[in-house]
């Protein structure tokens, strides 16, 4: 597998972990669609259901933008990978960025929000929606279960580990940054 | 002055014509109101609870531009019009705007066509409705604000509302749906500005309007609700707080038909939610049926189920079960009312 393929695989593995993380899903609070799977709602796309075209914007993206005009109060996670260097031709540094942002109207958690503040506190989280999302994602990647969670590799916080991310005046969020170390991958099937 | 153009013979006893002009100034206008050139309208207060029939003359019916076509000049008997009242004619409400003036013969005021009924919930829980009169309907907004990462909607409306005890309570950041009542997700607008000075004539007992500016916000599925008014109309209300419901004794009618909604394939690793709806023999919807979910399979222990608000969510994480099927049933009073067969499918991702 090439380095680029590996980068795509990391993004895909991280996204799969995000979708299976109950707290992340709870905080994203996706609008259910009775015709679509939860994963389809989270990833978005265009679907053909019984001859009718159904479109979902999605909540989790493997690129650093959100297509379609945002018309609902939502939260989003964008997963991106940088590869700034290959050391000694052997080790590749994959820099994993997770951009987490919520519409300002839903950042604050209270007893009237979904989920409520009590609900997230009961599970050991605190703070506002963005804080709780960062915490849930960090526990997923940076915790002891990171290696077992699925093929992510050696993940460590990197650089500006947590930095404010405000894509516009209506959204508030954070960027989390991790480093994933792996061997330099060269495609052995060279076609001349 | 010539005598021939006066509608009634002048008073000839004083020898001065100005007495006649003063005496007949307003009656001349009321005479015109008795001709075919007058209109009969309903003069209404801001919440439409008081309506009075009144005759007036409506001018400006033949405008040449779209912006002017929603404005009329209305001539009333002196002392009849108040800014912030509505007049109803031609199946439409028109808001009286602009300070009324008179020339000693009649009173003149501007009326602006009301194009939308604004609704919001007061702190008491009551739904307030007011017809709004738009202003500055053309603007140069493209409709979207595109930066490199997110695309947001971008739009503004400017409109007048009558000044009354409810509209005085409107505050910045209050949200209103401004869209069709049957919209699946209406566009929501947030109050940005409330101007009072320019159209407040209450000190001279001439009423007043508020000039409001609202900007496009985003729909919040947890706060913005479609409700049914007393007259049966379904409308959207932003930031709706539902009143505490009166407890209703659940019933189990004898003739009940159930339908299970949800996809018949369940992908390994992901959850799917199913719901049940009930109808009687006549097809009328039933909402108080007591029921339970039941799963029939040879691998029940591998199916994770959670129930919430009457719905059931199922998850299977065992890849070896791909291709197998199981049944999801709705049980009422120990009787099977409906069931669907669900097939376990490959993981999607």
Interface residues (C-beta under 8 A of the other chain):
Chain A: X12 X15 X16 X19 X20 X29 X31 X32 X34 X35 X37 X38 X39 X40 X43 X64 X65 X66 X67 X68 X69 X70 X71 X72 X73 X74 X78 X103 X105 X106 X113 X114 X167 X168 X170 X171
Chain B: X144 X145 X147 X148 X149 X150 X151 X152 X153 X185 X187 X217 X218 X219 X220 X221 X222 X261 X262 X263 X267 X269 X270 X271 X272 X273 X275 X348 X349
